[in-house]
Amino acid sequence: MDDRQPDVVDAAVRALDPFIKSLDKDDLESLVVTLRRTIESTGSLGRAVPGFDAPKGIAPMLPIIIAGLTTGSNEQREQAAYAIGDLVERTSEVAIKPFVVQLTGPLIRVATQASAYPPGVKVAILKSLTVMLERIPVFVKPFFPQLQRTFVKSASDASSLAVRGAAARALGVLMRSSNTRVDALVTELVTSAKGSTDEEIAASLFLACARVLKSAIASVSSGVRESVVEVIEAAFKEHHDGQHSRPLFLSLHAH
């Protein structure tokens, strides 16, 4: 599909669909890891692969990816999630548009059940959703409310710093395109951080807040800005008064 000869690309596109349809549906999940590695090694980030840009060029691959994401093992779910991001990175906006709902919906559904999965699956989902927000934010816009709830919940995930970090970055990217109700989001993050008994989770929530502020500071009211400043000042004061808030201090200081 990435051959220099258009005739080769056309032949590959025509061959893929009947090949996938010839497979037993029960075998699809077992192919997701191989498919992801193949997509990853085809073309390069940010450059559309000719075969992917053909009409319905990526369509034959979707049953394998969706099967892996929704019913596969943890490894298959993780690789399926990454495969979606890989496709988005290698397909033009016009070519990917018809499949956005088909790709985004399962990612969000699995993300809402994230407590059942290990950190690797959660991180893969968050990273692929972030890629979609970076590359095709207009097409993902109908999902913004669900994405925000998912990212906020993941920002306080107790299982993994990597999950919380990926969620914080995702929130920041989301706020580049969605600047409504930013005050409410910042207030929610600050309130949750202040109310957390786990200082590492509190630090992650403040990092998420910092990402949001960096992306949408113009949409934040002066009153909410002042509340954030007060929290930061308190964190620095506590650092000088004692060491019990060191994780929070280090996170704020690093930012």
C-alpha positions as CSV (number, residue, x, y, z in Angstrom):
1,M,0.0,0.0,0.0
2,D,3.0,2.3,0.2
3,D,4.5,1.3,-3.1
4,R,5.8,3.9,-5.5
5,Q,3.8,2.4,-8.3
6,P,0.1,3.3,-8.2
7,D,-0.8,0.0,-10.0
8,V,0.7,-1.9,-7.1
9,V,-1.1,0.2,-4.5
10,D,-4.4,-0.4,-6.3
11,A,-3.8,-4.1,-6.5
12,A,-3.0,-4.3,-2.8
13,V,-6.1,-2.4,-1.9
14,R,-8.3,-4.7,-4.0
15,A,-6.7,-7.8,-2.5
16,L,-6.9,-6.9,1.2
17,D,-10.7,-6.8,1.5
18,P,-11.4,-10.3,0.1
19,F,-8.5,-11.6,2.0
20,I,-9.8,-10.4,5.4
21,K,-13.3,-11.5,4.5
22,S,-12.0,-15.0,3.8
23,L,-10.9,-15.4,7.5
24,D,-13.0,-16.9,10.2
25,K,-14.3,-14.2,12.5
26,D,-12.9,-16.1,15.5
27,D,-9.4,-15.7,14.1
28,L,-9.5,-11.9,13.8
29,E,-8.3,-11.2,17.3
30,S,-5.2,-13.3,16.9
31,L,-4.1,-11.1,13.9
32,V,-4.3,-7.7,15.7
33,V,-0.7,-7.7,17.0
34,T,0.7,-8.6,13.6
35,L,-1.5,-6.0,11.9
36,R,-0.4,-3.3,14.3
37,R,3.3,-4.0,13.8
38,T,2.7,-4.0,10.0
39,I,0.9,-0.7,10.1
40,E,3.6,0.8,12.3
41,S,6.3,-0.2,9.8
42,T,4.4,1.1,6.8
43,G,5.0,4.7,5.8
44,S,6.0,7.2,8.5
45,L,4.3,9.4,11.1
46,G,2.5,12.4,9.5
47,R,2.7,11.1,5.9
48,A,-0.4,9.6,4.3
49,V,0.1,6.1,2.9
50,P,-1.3,6.0,-0.6
51,G,-3.2,2.7,0.0
52,F,-4.7,4.0,3.2
53,D,-5.9,7.1,1.4
54,A,-7.7,5.0,-1.3
55,P,-11.5,4.9,-1.0
56,K,-12.2,2.6,1.9
57,G,-8.5,1.7,1.9
58,I,-8.4,1.1,5.7
59,A,-11.9,-0.4,6.0
60,P,-10.7,-4.1,5.7
61,M,-8.4,-3.6,8.7
62,L,-11.0,-2.3,11.0
63,P,-12.8,-5.6,11.9
64,I,-9.4,-6.9,13.2
65,I,-8.7,-3.8,15.2
66,I,-12.2,-3.5,16.7
67,A,-12.2,-7.3,17.6
68,G,-8.9,-6.9,19.3
69,L,-9.9,-3.8,21.2
70,T,-13.3,-5.0,22.4
71,T,-12.9,-8.8,23.0
72,G,-9.2,-9.5,22.8
73,S,-6.6,-10.2,25.5
74,N,-5.0,-7.4,27.3
75,E,-2.0,-7.4,24.9
76,Q,-4.4,-7.5,21.9
77,R,-6.4,-4.6,23.3
78,E,-3.3,-2.6,23.8
79,Q,-2.0,-3.2,20.3
80,A,-5.4,-2.5,18.8
81,A,-5.6,0.8,20.5
82,Y,-2.1,1.8,19.3
83,A,-3.1,0.6,15.8
84,I,-5.8,3.2,15.7
85,G,-3.4,6.0,16.4
86,D,-1.0,4.6,13.8
87,L,-3.7,4.6,11.2
88,V,-4.7,8.2,12.0
89,E,-1.1,9.3,11.8
90,R,-0.8,7.7,8.3
91,T,-4.1,8.6,6.7
92,S,-5.3,11.9,5.4
93,E,-8.2,13.7,7.1
94,V,-10.5,13.2,4.1
95,A,-9.8,9.4,4.0
96,I,-10.1,8.9,7.8
97,K,-13.3,10.9,8.2
98,P,-15.8,8.2,7.4
99,F,-14.3,5.9,10.0
100,V,-13.9,8.3,13.0
101,V,-17.1,7.2,14.8
102,Q,-16.3,3.5,14.2
103,L,-12.8,4.1,15.7
104,T,-13.6,6.5,18.5
105,G,-16.6,4.8,20.0
106,P,-14.9,1.6,21.0
107,L,-11.9,3.4,22.4
108,I,-14.2,5.4,24.7
109,R,-16.3,2.4,25.6
110,V,-13.2,0.4,26.7
111,A,-11.8,3.5,28.4
112,T,-14.9,3.8,30.6
113,Q,-14.2,0.2,31.8
114,A,-10.5,1.0,32.4
115,S,-10.5,-0.3,36.0
116,A,-10.7,-3.8,34.5
117,Y,-7.5,-3.4,32.5
118,P,-3.8,-3.0,33.2
119,P,-2.0,0.3,32.8
120,G,-0.6,-0.6,29.3
121,V,-4.1,-0.8,27.9
122,K,-5.2,2.5,29.5
123,V,-2.1,4.3,28.3
124,A,-2.5,3.0,24.7
125,I,-6.1,4.2,24.6
126,L,-5.3,7.6,26.0
127,K,-2.4,8.1,23.6
128,S,-4.5,7.1,20.5
129,L,-7.3,9.5,21.6
130,T,-4.7,12.2,22.0
131,V,-3.4,11.5,18.4
132,M,-7.0,11.9,17.1
133,L,-7.4,15.2,19.0
134,E,-4.1,16.5,17.5
135,R,-4.7,15.3,13.9
136,I,-8.5,15.4,13.4
137,P,-10.1,17.5,16.3
138,V,-13.0,18.7,14.2
139,F,-14.1,15.2,13.5
140,V,-13.8,14.1,17.1
141,K,-15.7,17.2,18.4
142,P,-19.0,15.3,19.1
143,F,-17.1,13.2,21.6
144,F,-15.5,16.1,23.5
145,P,-17.8,15.8,26.6
146,Q,-17.2,12.0,26.9
147,L,-13.5,12.5,26.3
148,Q,-13.2,15.1,29.0
149,R,-14.9,12.9,31.6
150,T,-12.7,10.0,30.6
151,F,-9.5,12.1,30.9
152,V,-10.4,13.6,34.2
153,K,-11.2,10.2,35.7
154,S,-7.9,8.8,34.3
155,A,-5.9,11.7,35.7
156,S,-6.6,10.3,39.2
157,D,-6.0,6.7,38.3
158,A,-4.4,5.1,41.3
159,S,-2.8,2.2,39.4
160,S,-0.1,4.1,37.4
161,L,1.7,7.3,37.1
162,A,2.0,6.7,33.3
163,V,-1.8,6.6,33.0
164,R,-2.2,9.8,35.0
165,G,0.5,11.5,32.9
166,A,-1.1,10.4,29.6
167,A,-4.5,11.7,30.8
168,A,-3.0,15.0,31.8
169,R,-1.5,15.5,28.4
170,A,-4.7,14.4,26.7
171,L,-6.7,17.0,28.7
172,G,-4.2,19.7,27.6
173,V,-4.6,18.7,23.9
174,L,-8.4,18.5,24.3
175,M,-8.5,22.1,25.7
176,R,-6.8,23.4,22.6
177,S,-10.0,22.7,20.7
178,S,-12.6,22.9,23.4
179,N,-12.4,26.1,25.4
180,T,-15.9,26.0,26.9
181,R,-16.5,25.5,30.6
182,V,-12.8,25.7,31.3
183,D,-13.5,27.3,34.7
184,A,-15.5,24.3,35.8
185,L,-12.8,21.9,34.7
186,V,-10.0,23.8,36.4
187,T,-12.1,24.0,39.6
188,E,-12.9,20.3,39.5
189,L,-9.2,19.4,39.1
190,V,-8.1,21.7,41.9
191,T,-10.9,20.6,44.2
192,S,-10.1,16.9,43.6
193,A,-6.4,17.5,44.1
194,K,-7.0,19.3,47.4
195,G,-9.3,16.6,48.6
196,S,-7.0,13.7,47.7
197,T,-5.3,11.9,50.5
198,D,-2.7,10.6,48.1
199,E,0.0,13.2,47.4
200,E,1.1,11.6,44.1
201,I,-2.4,11.6,42.7
202,A,-2.8,15.2,43.9
203,A,0.4,16.1,42.1
204,S,-0.9,14.4,38.9
205,L,-4.2,16.3,39.1
206,F,-2.3,19.6,39.5
207,L,-0.2,18.6,36.5
208,A,-3.4,18.0,34.5
209,C,-4.6,21.4,35.7
210,A,-1.4,23.0,34.5
211,R,-1.8,21.4,31.1
212,V,-5.4,22.8,30.8
213,L,-4.3,26.3,31.9
214,K,-1.4,26.2,29.3
215,S,-3.9,25.4,26.5
216,A,-6.8,27.5,27.5
217,I,-5.6,30.3,29.9
218,A,-7.5,32.9,27.9
219,S,-10.8,31.2,28.8
220,V,-10.1,31.1,32.5
221,S,-11.7,33.7,34.7
222,S,-9.6,35.9,37.0
223,G,-11.3,34.4,40.1
224,V,-10.3,30.8,39.1
225,R,-6.8,31.9,38.2
226,E,-6.5,33.4,41.7
227,S,-7.7,30.2,43.3
228,V,-5.0,28.2,41.4
229,V,-2.3,30.7,42.5
230,E,-3.4,30.3,46.1
231,V,-3.0,26.6,45.9
232,I,0.5,26.9,44.4
233,E,1.5,29.4,47.1
234,A,0.3,27.0,49.7
235,A,2.2,24.1,48.2
236,F,5.5,26.1,48.3
237,K,4.8,27.2,51.9
238,E,4.2,23.7,52.9
239,H,7.4,22.6,51.3
240,H,9.3,25.1,53.4
241,D,7.3,24.2,56.6
242,G,7.8,20.4,56.1
243,Q,8.5,17.6,53.7
244,H,5.1,15.9,53.6
245,S,4.0,17.7,50.5
246,R,7.3,17.1,48.5
247,P,5.7,15.1,45.6
248,L,3.2,17.9,45.0
249,F,5.9,20.6,45.3
250,L,8.2,18.8,42.9
251,S,5.5,18.4,40.3
252,L,4.6,22.1,40.4
253,H,8.2,23.2,40.5
254,A,9.0,21.1,37.5
255,H,6.2,22.5,35.5
